[in-house]
C-alpha cells in the first residue's frame, strides 16, 4: 500500500483540546470522514481505505479521537464513547469548511467500535450524504457475552480486577492501567476471540506503524461492552452501507444484519471471513462495494471508483 503524498496534517478543536487528522484534498466535491476502530489510530485504521477513496477523487478527513494517537487530551489511551461521538461532530463541522468540499456531500466511515459510532452519528446528522459501517460493533453486550466464550475464567477475573483498579485510580488522578487490545486466551486482554488476533496482521503489516500503542485503559472496557448503537437504526435517514463478515467473532455479524434490516435506507453486503477480512482477503471486494456506494450517493449515478476497478456494487435493499 502506498501512502498518498498529497495528504496534509490538520487539527480541529473539541472539548478543550484538539483532534489530529489527515486531510487528503479531493477533486469531486465529496468528502469521507474516517476514524479507526476501538483503540486504533488513524494511520493503521484508515490508510488502506483512505488511499483508495482519495484515488477515486474524494476528499478524506481521517482523524484520531481525543487521548489517542496524534490528538490531544488526557489521560492517554482512555476510550469514552460519549467523547468520541462529540469528536465525530467536530470532524463533520471541520470537513464542511474544507475549501474543495461540498457540505451537502459528506459521508462518514468507520469499522468495529467506530462502525458502531457511525450508526449513531448518521442518526443524529440527517444532513449527511451517506454512511458506511464496516464490521460494526452494533451490540456491545452481545459481543461481550460472545467474547467470554473464548477466554479463560481466570483471565476474565484478572481483567475485571484490572478494570476496577484502573477505575479507582482514575478517580484519584492516577495514570491509566492498560490492557492489550487483543491476545491469546488465558492472557489479560480486552479480546481473545479467534479473529481479534488478526488485528496486528491486518492493520500493522510488517510493523508499518510502530508508534501505534495497541492497548487501552482498562477503565474503557465497560463502556465499550455496554454500548448499543444498533438501537439507533430506525432513526437513520441517510443512505447507509453495512458490511458484515459471516465468521466475525469480535463484533458479530448478526447485529449488523439487523441494523441493515431496520434502517430505512440501508444496504447490506456480506463477506466470508472474520472481523478483519475487509483489510485482508476481502479487501478488494470491500473497496469496490464502498466506492460504488460512495459514487452513487456523493457524486451521482456513475460509480466514483469506476476507474479504480470498482465494477461491482452491493445489492440494494428496498
Rosetta silent file (secondary structure, phi, psi, omega in degrees, C-alpha in Angstrom):
SEQUENCE: XXXXXXXXXXXXXXXXXXXXXXXXXXXXXXXXXXXXXXXXXXXXXXXXXXXXXXXXXXXXXXXXXXXXXXXXXXXXXXXXXXXXXXXXXXXXXXXXXXXXXXXXXXXXXXXXXXXXXXXXXXXXXXXXXXXXXXXXXXXXXXXXXXXXXXXXXXXXXXXXXXXXXXXXXXXXXXXXXXXXXXXXXXXXXXXXXXXXXXXXXXXXXXXXXXXXXXXXXXXXXXXXXXXXXXXXXXXXXXXXXXXXXXXXXXXXXXXXXXXXXXXXXXXXXXXXXXXXXXXXXXXXXXXXXXXXXXXXXXXXXXXXXXXXXXXXXXXXXX
SCORE:     score description
SCORE:     0.000 S_00000001
   1 L     0.000  134.089 -179.663    0.000    0.000    0.000 S_00000001
   2 L  -101.867  130.087  177.319    1.285    3.428   -0.948 S_00000001
   3 L   -82.111  124.730 -178.846    0.642    6.371    1.366 S_00000001
   4 L   -60.705  136.692  178.149   -0.503    9.414   -0.645 S_00000001
   5 L   -81.434  -11.459 -174.814    1.979   12.281   -0.545 S_00000001
   6 L   -81.504   -8.974 -175.580   -0.821   14.805   -1.042 S_00000001
   7 L   -75.311  152.121 -175.215   -2.265   14.461    2.435 S_00000001
   8 E  -129.235  145.337  176.198   -1.798   17.281    4.916 S_00000001
   9 E   -77.828  130.921  175.138   -1.870   17.419    8.707 S_00000001
  10 E  -135.134  164.446  177.746   -4.771   19.413   10.121 S_00000001
  11 E  -137.669  152.920  174.988   -6.252   19.840   13.586 S_00000001
  12 E  -142.303  148.708 -173.339   -9.677   20.806   14.877 S_00000001
  13 E   -82.769  143.294  174.183  -10.861   21.854   18.308 S_00000001
  14 E  -164.495  135.002  172.963  -13.118   19.769   20.537 S_00000001
  15 L    55.984   36.273  177.891  -13.647   19.518   24.288 S_00000001
  16 L    79.514    6.280  175.875  -10.928   21.998   25.236 S_00000001
  17 E  -140.389 -156.962 -178.794   -8.238   20.254   23.186 S_00000001
  18 E  -135.798  145.769  170.018   -7.618   19.288   19.547 S_00000001
  19 E   -97.973  139.398  176.878   -8.035   16.243   17.359 S_00000001
  20 E   -93.743  143.782 -177.423   -5.319   15.485   14.813 S_00000001
  21 E  -147.436  157.466  166.744   -6.313   14.493   11.288 S_00000001
  22 E  -100.121  130.630  175.832   -5.019   13.775    7.819 S_00000001
  23 E  -110.204  116.065  174.998   -6.640   15.843    5.087 S_00000001
  24 E  -102.559  102.365 -178.016   -6.472   14.329    1.602 S_00000001
  25 L   -65.680  128.726 -179.087   -7.732   17.065   -0.772 S_00000001
  26 L  -102.221 -171.928 -175.068  -10.041   15.580   -3.408 S_00000001
  27 L  -126.431  -11.103 -173.056  -11.353   16.674   -6.774 S_00000001
  28 L  -107.426    4.666  178.174  -15.023   15.680   -6.975 S_00000001
  29 L    88.873  -18.699  178.570  -16.543   17.680   -4.111 S_00000001
  30 L   -84.478  154.958 -178.659  -17.375   14.646   -1.988 S_00000001
  31 E  -139.155  136.794  175.616  -15.741   14.006    1.383 S_00000001
  32 E  -115.919  119.379  175.520  -15.366   10.871    3.510 S_00000001
  33 E   -93.034  133.384 -171.522  -14.673   11.346    7.225 S_00000001
  34 E  -134.842  150.383  172.403  -12.917    8.337    8.741 S_00000001
  35 E  -149.520  152.052 -179.731  -11.730    7.006   12.089 S_00000001
  36 L   -76.336  175.510 -179.655  -10.167    3.727   13.240 S_00000001
  37 L   -75.244 -167.937 -175.713  -11.747    1.119   15.488 S_00000001
  38 L   -60.546  116.777 -179.639  -11.518    0.900   19.270 S_00000001
  39 L    75.397    6.532 -177.987   -8.024    1.965   20.307 S_00000001
  40 L  -102.410  124.616 -178.219   -6.889    2.061   16.658 S_00000001
  41 L   -79.039  171.681 -168.785   -5.266    5.281   15.461 S_00000001
  42 H   -63.885  -34.996 -175.819   -5.923    6.909   12.109 S_00000001
  43 H   -69.939  -58.154  177.352   -2.949    5.527   10.176 S_00000001
  44 H   -65.745  -28.164 -175.429   -3.384    1.779   10.759 S_00000001
  45 H   -82.557  -23.128 -173.742   -7.142    2.185   10.923 S_00000001
  46 H  -130.599  -18.938 -172.067   -7.795    4.176    7.752 S_00000001
  47 H   -51.947  -45.453 -173.790   -4.758    4.360    5.439 S_00000001
  48 H   -62.063  -39.265  179.927   -5.666    1.325    3.331 S_00000001
  49 H   -86.800  -37.309 -179.056   -9.165    2.583    2.521 S_00000001
  50 H   -59.592  -40.517 -179.703   -8.424    6.318    2.576 S_00000001
  51 H   -61.527  -37.742 -179.956   -5.824    5.937   -0.176 S_00000001
  52 H   -73.717  -39.873  177.231   -8.380    4.251   -2.434 S_00000001
  53 H   -63.016  -43.461 -179.700  -11.108    6.765   -1.731 S_00000001
  54 H   -63.922  -41.362  179.116   -8.694    9.593   -2.430 S_00000001
  55 H   -61.986  -26.519  178.383   -7.525    7.968   -5.669 S_00000001
  56 L   -84.231    0.090  175.471  -11.179    7.929   -6.776 S_00000001
  57 L   107.739   -5.707 -177.437  -11.407   11.715   -6.313 S_00000001
  58 L   -81.651  143.988  163.789  -12.854   12.020   -2.829 S_00000001
  59 E   -71.655  143.894  175.161  -11.549   14.293   -0.130 S_00000001
  60 E  -126.989  135.992  170.569  -10.757   12.311    3.015 S_00000001
  61 E  -122.002  103.233 -177.726  -10.556   13.595    6.584 S_00000001
  62 E  -107.926  121.733 -170.018   -9.142   10.792    8.759 S_00000001
  63 E  -125.857  158.728  170.493   -8.849   11.685   12.440 S_00000001
  64 L   -96.123  138.674  171.992   -7.689   10.409   15.813 S_00000001
  65 L   -67.036  158.857  173.755  -10.064   10.520   18.736 S_00000001
  66 L   -55.216  143.816  177.238   -9.080   12.529   21.757 S_00000001
  67 L    75.707    5.047  179.376   -6.489   10.837   24.014 S_00000001
  68 L  -128.402  149.426  172.549   -5.277    8.624   21.148 S_00000001
  69 L    55.876 -131.536 -177.342   -2.559    8.950   18.541 S_00000001
  70 L   -83.997   -2.592 -178.602   -1.693   12.475   17.498 S_00000001
  71 L   -80.813  159.896  176.759   -4.679   14.085   19.201 S_00000001
  72 L   -81.163 -174.083  177.222   -4.554   15.940   22.481 S_00000001
  73 L   107.874  140.467  178.530   -6.343   15.092   25.680 S_00000001
  74 L  -129.802  153.141   -7.879   -5.534   13.443   28.993 S_00000001
  75 L   -74.057  156.764 -175.399   -5.365   10.813   30.351 S_00000001
  76 L   -73.726  153.033  175.118   -3.976    8.910   27.380 S_00000001
  77 L    66.196   17.748  176.015   -5.474    5.727   25.905 S_00000001
  78 L   -93.547  125.646 -179.831   -8.851    6.292   27.550 S_00000001
  79 L  -105.548  115.602  177.677  -11.787    5.466   25.256 S_00000001
  80 L  -122.141  118.102 -174.879  -15.046    7.202   26.156 S_00000001
  81 H   -57.330  -46.730 -178.306  -17.961    6.622   23.805 S_00000001
  82 H   -59.056  -43.310  179.912  -19.664    9.934   24.585 S_00000001
  83 H   -67.286  -38.655 -179.861  -16.484   11.893   23.905 S_00000001
  84 H   -66.713  -34.679  174.613  -15.789   10.030   20.690 S_00000001
  85 H   -64.885  -37.471  175.324  -19.261   10.857   19.414 S_00000001
  86 H   -65.651  -35.755  176.225  -18.529   14.516   20.165 S_00000001
  87 H   -61.407  -39.593  176.789  -15.271   14.150   18.214 S_00000001
  88 H   -61.076  -42.324  179.731  -17.306   12.997   15.222 S_00000001
  89 H   -61.673  -41.555  178.602  -19.496   16.092   15.441 S_00000001
  90 H   -65.983  -37.489  178.854  -16.405   18.309   15.459 S_00000001
  91 H   -65.884  -39.794  177.981  -14.954   16.396   12.493 S_00000001
  92 H   -62.635  -43.817  178.057  -18.158   16.890   10.484 S_00000001
  93 H   -61.983  -40.232  179.536  -18.050   20.613   11.205 S_00000001
  94 H   -67.738  -42.378 -179.149  -14.389   20.763   10.150 S_00000001
  95 H   -60.081  -36.400 -178.963  -14.958   18.812    6.942 S_00000001
  96 L   -65.875  -18.066 -179.996  -17.674   21.259    5.888 S_00000001
  97 L   -93.249   -7.831 -179.211  -15.107   24.089    5.951 S_00000001
  98 L   -65.368  134.066 -168.298  -12.580   22.407    3.651 S_00000001
  99 L   -62.244  -30.581 -176.128  -12.381   24.538    0.502 S_00000001
 100 L   -92.662    1.774 -173.128  -12.863   21.740   -2.031 S_00000001
 101 L  -100.271  133.511  169.641  -15.747   20.054   -0.166 S_00000001
 102 L   -84.366  114.929 -177.077  -19.454   20.465   -0.871 S_00000001
 103 L   -58.369  -18.210  178.596  -21.018   20.383    2.638 S_00000001
 104 L   -85.595    0.619 -174.979  -24.022   18.556    1.186 S_00000001
 105 L  -129.161   52.254  179.962  -21.788   15.672    0.033 S_00000001
 106 E  -110.617  133.401  176.416  -20.149   14.434    3.221 S_00000001
 107 E  -120.004  159.712  176.193  -20.072   10.770    4.245 S_00000001
 108 E  -121.021  145.808 -176.273  -18.828    9.038    7.411 S_00000001
 109 E  -139.931  134.985  175.070  -16.903    5.742    7.570 S_00000001
 110 E  -160.073  159.743  176.794  -15.849    3.569   10.474 S_00000001
 111 E  -129.925  158.580  177.800  -15.229   -0.049   11.431 S_00000001
 112 E    58.304 -125.638  178.690  -15.606   -2.067   14.621 S_00000001
 113 H   -57.662  -43.092  179.139  -16.265    0.336   17.535 S_00000001
 114 H   -68.027  -29.125  173.167  -16.188    3.273   15.104 S_00000001
 115 H   -62.146  -36.603  172.894  -18.560    1.385   12.816 S_00000001
 116 H   -67.120  -42.375  177.098  -20.998    1.453   15.710 S_00000001
 117 H   -56.322  -40.040 -178.464  -20.322    5.156   16.233 S_00000001
 118 H   -57.028  -35.334  178.995  -21.194    5.739   12.569 S_00000001
 119 H   -62.859  -45.890  179.452  -24.700    4.431   13.248 S_00000001
 120 H   -68.311  -41.311  179.879  -25.284    6.984   15.991 S_00000001
 121 H   -61.386  -43.295  179.628  -23.605    9.771   14.017 S_00000001
 122 H   -64.923  -38.228  179.207  -25.786    9.039   10.987 S_00000001
 123 H   -65.533  -32.704 -176.271  -28.930    9.009   13.138 S_00000001
 124 H   -89.863   -9.526 -174.797  -28.032   12.401   14.632 S_00000001
 125 L  -130.805   75.589 -177.594  -26.951   14.066   11.371 S_00000001
 126 L   -65.199  -10.855  178.117  -29.626   13.704    8.682 S_00000001
 127 L   -77.338  -11.625  178.789  -27.756   16.245    6.548 S_00000001
 128 L   -63.573  149.940  179.621  -25.056   13.673    5.790 S_00000001
 129 L   -83.347  -27.679 -176.831  -24.991   12.296    2.263 S_00000001
 130 E  -170.650  165.717  177.606  -24.084    8.730    3.275 S_00000001
 131 E  -146.957  141.633  177.766  -22.620    6.482    5.981 S_00000001
 132 E  -124.723  120.876  176.295  -20.555    3.286    5.878 S_00000001
 133 E  -112.649  106.250 -175.926  -20.445    0.927    8.872 S_00000001
 134 E   -99.827  124.099 -174.051  -17.839   -1.776    8.249 S_00000001
 135 E    37.553   56.824 -173.513  -17.980   -4.801   10.569 S_00000001
 136 E   -72.157  144.721  168.797  -19.680   -2.540   13.139 S_00000001
 137 L   -85.145   86.566 -174.299  -19.891   -3.368   16.818 S_00000001
 138 L   -85.453  -18.080 -177.562  -23.611   -2.669   16.850 S_00000001
 139 L  -141.667   91.756 -177.796  -24.398   -4.524   20.083 S_00000001
 140 H   -58.344  -45.930  179.213  -21.701   -4.348   22.749 S_00000001
 141 H   -59.414  -40.782  179.078  -23.416   -6.650   25.278 S_00000001
 142 H   -65.074  -43.368  178.605  -23.878   -9.380   22.650 S_00000001
 143 H   -64.294  -39.640 -179.492  -20.258   -9.065   21.522 S_00000001
 144 H   -65.906  -43.570  177.958  -19.048   -9.072   25.124 S_00000001
 145 H   -61.462  -42.236  179.047  -21.016  -12.204   26.016 S_00000001
 146 H   -63.985  -40.072 -177.314  -19.654  -13.941   22.960 S_00000001
 147 H   -62.107  -32.614 -178.970  -16.086  -12.864   23.767 S_00000001
 148 H   -65.486  -22.014  178.686  -16.217  -14.550   27.172 S_00000001
 149 L   -65.610  -23.238 -174.949  -16.649  -17.907   25.398 S_00000001
 150 L  -105.528    7.841 -178.624  -13.096  -17.626   24.101 S_00000001
 151 L  -119.019  152.996  178.071  -11.447  -16.502   27.340 S_00000001
 152 L   -80.074  151.806  179.019  -10.483  -18.468   30.430 S_00000001
 153 H   -58.595  -39.369 -179.319  -12.317  -17.773   33.708 S_00000001
 154 H   -65.350  -43.171  179.417   -9.087  -16.784   35.443 S_00000001
 155 H   -65.310  -37.700  177.153   -8.121  -14.286   32.733 S_00000001
 156 H   -63.287  -41.475  178.334  -11.642  -12.818   32.834 S_00000001
 157 H   -64.293  -42.146  179.550  -11.350  -12.426   36.604 S_00000001
 158 H   -66.712  -36.484  176.441   -7.945  -10.772   36.282 S_00000001
 159 H   -64.557  -41.733  178.182   -9.289   -8.376   33.638 S_00000001
 160 H   -60.558  -42.231  177.539  -12.150   -7.437   35.959 S_00000001
 161 H   -62.156  -39.567  179.560   -9.656   -6.718   38.717 S_00000001
 162 H   -67.756  -36.908  176.918   -7.621   -4.533   36.398 S_00000001
 163 H   -61.977  -46.931 -178.689  -10.759   -2.630   35.352 S_00000001
 164 H   -64.207  -40.854  179.494  -11.693   -1.967   38.980 S_00000001
 165 H   -65.597  -39.948 -179.560   -8.163   -0.903   39.867 S_00000001
 166 H   -70.941  -38.803  178.298   -7.974    1.458   36.902 S_00000001
 167 H   -62.571  -42.451  177.580  -11.406    2.945   37.591 S_00000001
 168 H   -66.070  -41.469  178.300  -10.399    3.661   41.179 S_00000001
 169 H   -63.527  -34.472  177.405   -7.084    5.077   40.037 S_00000001
 170 H   -62.082  -38.028  177.859   -8.876    7.336   37.600 S_00000001
 171 H   -65.307  -26.107 -179.561  -10.837    8.883   40.464 S_00000001
 172 L   -95.653    1.801  179.816   -7.533    9.608   42.182 S_00000001
 173 L    79.210   18.351 -179.956   -5.921   11.057   39.075 S_00000001
 174 L   -80.511  159.171  177.886   -3.524    8.150   38.594 S_00000001
 175 L   -64.282  148.433 -178.043   -2.166    7.116   35.195 S_00000001
 176 L   -62.601  147.400  169.127   -4.273    4.530   33.371 S_00000001
 177 L   -92.330  120.570 -172.213   -3.720    0.821   33.792 S_00000001
 178 E   -93.962  152.279  170.606   -3.539   -0.514   30.250 S_00000001
 179 E  -130.010  142.242  177.131   -4.782   -3.754   28.699 S_00000001
 180 E   -61.560  151.119  177.728   -3.820   -5.042   25.243 S_00000001
 181 E   -66.325  -36.157 -177.646   -6.464   -4.795   22.540 S_00000001
 182 E  -150.697  155.008  178.702   -6.131   -8.493   21.704 S_00000001
 183 L  -171.418  178.730 -179.222   -4.253  -11.556   22.853 S_00000001
 184 L   -74.174  150.233  174.526   -4.315  -15.293   23.263 S_00000001
 185 L   -53.718  137.600 -178.110   -6.870  -16.955   25.545 S_00000001
 186 L    98.545  -13.450  175.980   -5.567  -17.015   29.095 S_00000001
 187 L   -98.916  153.844  179.461   -3.842  -13.643   28.835 S_00000001
 188 L   -79.539  107.338 -173.616   -5.258  -10.459   30.338 S_00000001
 189 E  -153.115  158.393  178.131   -6.552   -8.668   27.260 S_00000001
 190 E   -65.712  -40.814 -177.438   -9.656   -6.869   26.061 S_00000001
 191 E  -134.417  139.202  173.377  -10.337   -9.542   23.422 S_00000001
 192 L  -129.101   22.269  178.777   -9.245  -13.139   22.945 S_00000001
 193 L   -66.445  154.492 -175.154  -11.645  -14.003   20.119 S_00000001
 194 L   -57.056  -37.138 -177.306  -10.147  -16.069   17.272 S_00000001
 195 L   -91.111  -10.271  179.248  -10.207  -13.216   14.761 S_00000001
 196 H   -64.934  -31.520 -178.531   -9.173  -10.443   17.161 S_00000001
 197 H   -72.335   -8.414  175.174   -5.561  -11.586   16.946 S_00000001
 198 H   -77.590   -7.592 -174.287   -5.635  -10.810   13.212 S_00000001
 199 H   -57.879  -45.106 -178.221   -5.688   -7.097   14.063 S_00000001
 200 H   -66.826  -42.448  179.249   -1.938   -6.593   14.002 S_00000001
 201 H   -64.733  -37.312 -177.439   -1.514   -8.544   10.760 S_00000001
 202 H   -76.809  -41.380 -171.210   -4.409   -6.688    9.119 S_00000001
 203 H  -100.886  -20.754 -172.400   -3.702   -3.158   10.299 S_00000001
 204 L  -135.035   50.869 -176.019    0.028   -3.156   11.006 S_00000001
 205 H   -62.243  134.234  179.834    1.734   -5.473    8.490 S_00000001
 206 H    63.943   22.936 -176.935    5.478   -5.603    8.936 S_00000001
 207 H    53.642   44.953 -179.297    5.136   -3.250   11.930 S_00000001
 208 L   -61.971  -28.381 -176.478    4.449   -0.406    9.499 S_00000001
 209 L  -121.313   71.945 -175.376    3.083    1.730   12.346 S_00000001
 210 L   -64.689  -19.800 -179.434    5.437    1.144   15.306 S_00000001
 211 L   -80.060  -10.487 -179.931    4.076    4.198   17.123 S_00000001
 212 L   -71.747  116.704  178.555    0.598    2.636   17.393 S_00000001
 213 L   -87.864  106.931 -173.102    0.067    1.651   21.040 S_00000001
 214 L   -86.223   60.908 -179.359   -2.136   -1.423   20.840 S_00000001
 215 E  -158.373  154.459  174.369   -3.665   -1.039   24.293 S_00000001
 216 E  -132.457  163.909  176.086   -6.361    0.976   26.035 S_00000001
 217 E   -63.626  134.947 -178.055   -7.075    1.980   29.606 S_00000001
 218 H   -58.443  -31.248  179.891   -8.836   -0.841   31.431 S_00000001
 219 H   -62.328  -17.043 -178.448  -11.475    1.632   32.643 S_00000001
 220 H   -76.440  -23.096 -169.240  -12.615    1.932   28.997 S_00000001
 221 H   -62.540  -45.470 -178.622  -13.763   -1.669   28.680 S_00000001
 222 H   -60.777  -39.510  179.450  -17.177   -1.462   30.431 S_00000001
 223 H   -63.285  -37.420  176.464  -18.313    1.488   28.332 S_00000001
 224 H   -67.920  -43.234 -177.201  -17.425   -0.359   25.142 S_00000001
 225 H   -66.143  -28.392 -177.971  -19.113   -3.538   26.349 S_00000001
 226 H   -93.448   -5.158 -175.222  -22.354   -1.718   27.210 S_00000001
 227 L   -73.165  129.020 -178.671  -22.533    0.353   24.014 S_00000001
 228 L  -131.448   67.846 -176.863  -25.544   -0.495   21.819 S_00000001
 229 H   -68.645  -18.558  178.701  -25.573    1.859   18.826 S_00000001
 230 H   -60.812  -20.424  178.135  -27.632   -0.558   16.759 S_00000001
 231 H   -64.368  -19.522 -179.665  -30.694    0.649   18.626 S_00000001
 232 H   -83.269   -0.913 -173.782  -30.489    3.867   16.595 S_00000001
 233 H   -52.885  -45.799 -177.986  -31.033    2.023   13.298 S_00000001
 234 H   -63.695  -19.195 -177.692  -34.685    3.073   12.756 S_00000001
 235 H   -93.652    2.395  179.625  -33.671    6.729   13.136 S_00000001
 236 L   -85.178  110.556 -176.745  -31.003    6.617   10.423 S_00000001
 237 L  -100.041   -8.044 -179.068  -32.469    8.520    7.479 S_00000001
 238 L   -90.357  157.657  174.426  -29.326    8.811    5.368 S_00000001
 239 L   -57.294  130.459 -174.982  -28.169    6.129    2.904 S_00000001
 240 E  -128.435  129.439  172.818  -26.298    3.521    4.951 S_00000001
 241 E  -108.524  122.648  177.965  -23.986    0.743    3.795 S_00000001
 242 E  -111.836  122.031  175.628  -23.430   -2.040    6.325 S_00000001
 243 E  -108.864  124.679  177.704  -20.630   -4.531    5.652 S_00000001
 244 E  -124.853  156.410  176.449  -20.563   -7.671    7.778 S_00000001
 245 E  -117.478  128.806 -168.229  -18.357  -10.768    7.784 S_00000001
 246 L   -66.436  -24.855  178.184  -20.105  -14.057    8.424 S_00000001
 247 L  -104.441   23.266  178.980  -17.390  -15.525   10.659 S_00000001
 248 L   -68.277  116.212  178.056  -16.901  -12.335   12.688 S_00000001
 249 L  -107.084    2.777 -177.964  -16.394  -13.404   16.302 S_00000001
 250 L  -100.416  -52.457  176.842  -15.324   -9.982   17.554 S_00000001
 251 L  -102.575  -18.200 -178.542  -18.187   -7.634   16.628 S_00000001
 252 L    73.869  138.950 -179.281  -20.591  -10.371   15.385 S_00000001
 253 L   -82.938  -32.764 -172.195  -22.398  -10.229   12.066 S_00000001
 254 H   -59.189  -46.032  177.863  -25.963  -10.728   13.307 S_00000001
 255 H   -61.691  -33.851  176.900  -26.428   -7.311   14.970 S_00000001
 256 H   -67.309  -40.408  176.494  -25.119   -5.631   11.806 S_00000001
 257 H   -61.503  -40.669  178.788  -27.554   -7.589    9.669 S_00000001
 258 H   -64.564  -39.409  176.507  -30.361   -6.493   11.984 S_00000001
 259 H   -58.028  -47.122 -178.865  -29.273   -2.855   11.649 S_00000001
 260 H   -62.679  -31.657  178.519  -29.463   -3.121    7.867 S_00000001
 261 H   -73.923  -27.392 -174.148  -32.959   -4.601    8.144 S_00000001
 262 H   -98.756  -23.187  179.604  -34.200   -1.809   10.417 S_00000001
 263 L   -77.961  130.007 -171.194  -32.555    1.279    8.895 S_00000001
 264 L   -59.248  -32.901 -174.267  -34.907    2.738    6.252 S_00000001
 265 L  -121.664   37.282 -174.726  -32.272    3.348    3.546 S_00000001
 266 E   -90.899  151.583  170.100  -29.720    0.657    4.321 S_00000001
 267 E  -123.569  143.376 -178.098  -27.832   -1.683    2.022 S_00000001
 268 E  -119.372  133.200  172.447  -26.167   -4.844    3.295 S_00000001
 269 E  -124.937  131.177 -179.672  -23.049   -6.542    1.935 S_00000001
 270 E  -114.525  138.160  176.756  -21.855   -9.846    3.389 S_00000001
 271 E  -126.344  155.662  170.351  -18.378  -11.297    3.065 S_00000001
 272 L   -75.702  163.791  174.067  -16.827  -14.523    4.285 S_00000001
 273 L   104.780 -179.057 -176.778  -14.155  -14.378    6.955 S_00000001
 274 L   -92.468 -166.224 -171.244  -13.554  -12.806   10.329 S_00000001
 275 L   -55.424  -36.895 -175.029  -13.601   -9.301   11.717 S_00000001
 276 L  -100.349   12.988 -179.911  -10.609   -8.048    9.725 S_00000001
 277 H   -55.248  -36.438  178.184  -11.420   -9.721    6.394 S_00000001
 278 H   -64.395  -15.740  174.337  -12.076   -6.314    4.714 S_00000001
 279 H   -96.660  -11.616 -173.720   -8.427   -5.467    5.406 S_00000001
 280 L  -117.534 -113.382 -172.657   -7.160   -8.915    4.363 S_00000001
 281 L   -64.195  -28.831 -177.485   -8.619  -11.425    1.867 S_00000001
 282 L  -100.937   20.907 -175.483  -11.797   -9.415    1.192 S_00000001
 283 H   -63.554  -49.121 -177.299  -10.098   -6.042    0.822 S_00000001
 284 H   -63.702  -46.825  175.742  -10.672   -5.588   -2.912 S_00000001
 285 H   -60.351  -36.976  179.148  -14.362   -6.593   -2.839 S_00000001
 286 H   -65.698  -44.615  178.476  -14.910   -4.330    0.169 S_00000001
 287 H   -60.552  -44.304 -179.421  -13.240   -1.376   -1.552 S_00000001
 288 H   -61.441  -44.664 -179.962  -15.299   -1.935   -4.695 S_00000001
 289 H   -62.441  -42.380 -177.182  -18.556   -2.084   -2.753 S_00000001
 290 H   -71.348  -39.139  177.383  -17.742    1.054   -0.780 S_00000001
 291 H   -66.246  -39.028  176.698  -16.589    3.046   -3.815 S_00000001
 292 H   -60.786  -46.481  179.808  -19.724    2.073   -5.706 S_00000001
 293 H   -61.934  -47.531  179.213  -21.877    3.186   -2.780 S_00000001
 294 H   -63.024  -39.165  179.363  -19.995    6.485   -2.368 S_00000001
 295 H   -62.131  -41.278 -179.421  -20.182    7.126   -6.075 S_00000001
 296 H   -68.818  -33.388 -172.505  -23.945    6.709   -6.146 S_00000001
 297 H  -103.348  -16.959 -179.369  -24.599    8.891   -3.133 S_00000001
 298 H  -110.772  -24.919 -175.497  -21.848   11.521   -3.266 S_00000001
 299 H  -127.043   -4.639  179.230  -21.149   12.065   -6.960 S_00000001
 300 L   121.640 -167.727 -172.241  -24.132   10.860   -8.959 S_00000001
 301 L   -70.467  -24.463 -178.629  -25.235    7.745  -10.822 S_00000001
 302 L   -86.670  129.234  179.285  -21.774    6.717  -12.102 S_00000001
 303 L   -57.874  129.154 -178.498  -19.609    4.915   -9.522 S_00000001
 304 L   -63.450  -26.353 -176.710  -16.752    7.166   -8.487 S_00000001
 305 L   -92.462   15.746 -176.244  -14.413    4.191   -8.369 S_00000001
 306 H   -55.808  -41.587 -179.865  -15.063    3.061  -11.952 S_00000001
 307 H   -78.059   -8.613 -179.092  -11.524    3.938  -12.982 S_00000001
 308 H  -104.250   18.698  177.986  -10.215    2.278   -9.803 S_00000001
 309 L    85.088   13.458 -178.571  -11.629   -1.117  -10.653 S_00000001
 310 L   -84.166   78.785 -176.043  -14.924   -0.602   -8.800 S_00000001
 311 L  -103.571    6.570  179.772  -17.028   -2.716  -11.166 S_00000001
 312 L  -125.440  139.336  177.692  -19.205   -4.345   -8.530 S_00000001
 313 L  -124.427  151.946 -179.007  -21.919   -2.748   -6.455 S_00000001
 314 L   -70.093  152.476  174.299  -23.760   -4.126   -3.436 S_00000001
 315 L   -65.326  136.307 -176.545  -27.243   -5.477   -3.764 S_00000001
 316 L   -92.930  139.008  179.456  -29.696   -2.789   -2.753 S_00000001
 317 L  -100.842  125.427 -179.435  -32.345   -3.476   -0.150 S_00000001
 318 L   -81.932    0.000    0.000  -35.742   -1.956   -0.771 S_00000001
